[in-house]
Amino acid sequence: MKFKLVVACTVVFFAVAACTNSQKENSNLADSQEQQHTDIDSNAASSLTLLPSFSVQDASGVITNLQNFKRRKLFVNLWASWCPPCKREMPSIEKLYQSLDTTKVKFLLVSLDDHFEIAKKYVFSQKLKLPIYYPAEKLPLLFQVDGIPATFIFDESGQLIKRIDGGENYNTKEYKTLFQ
């Protein structure tokens, strides 16, 4: 019996550790950029603050590039259906999404599940209306994160204005104001 308990605890520990960042990694954007810029050249550094050229596939199979969404604020969330913190923050993202004018803000929830069908089934089972996407190519440097969920918010010019590593409550006045 003790062996089963140890195995179950170990599985839970690694599942949570795999999809969340440590508290230390939850620093603000300026601090994280400073750390990331130390070992890369200036061209690569600017790629960590600008909307990358990155192709994604939507739930109906249409492939588009993030660059097509400039001129609107952009909310990009990296998540997976097997990630507990990702699942915990989904209802707050859904509420934020439902409260905003989607002609001014674009939401892209990019699933990192092994298969897109898994993500689609999860979103359907939770009755979420959020637009989900799947990478159509290798993740760009900016989106190569140590843990998920990870959220990137870009302004209308494609400049990164906020990065959130780890789970967050997005159904707040602060985020609603940010997107208006």
Order of alpha helices (4+ residues) and beta strands (2+ residues): alpha-alpha-alpha-beta-beta-beta-alpha-beta-alpha-beta-beta-beta-alpha
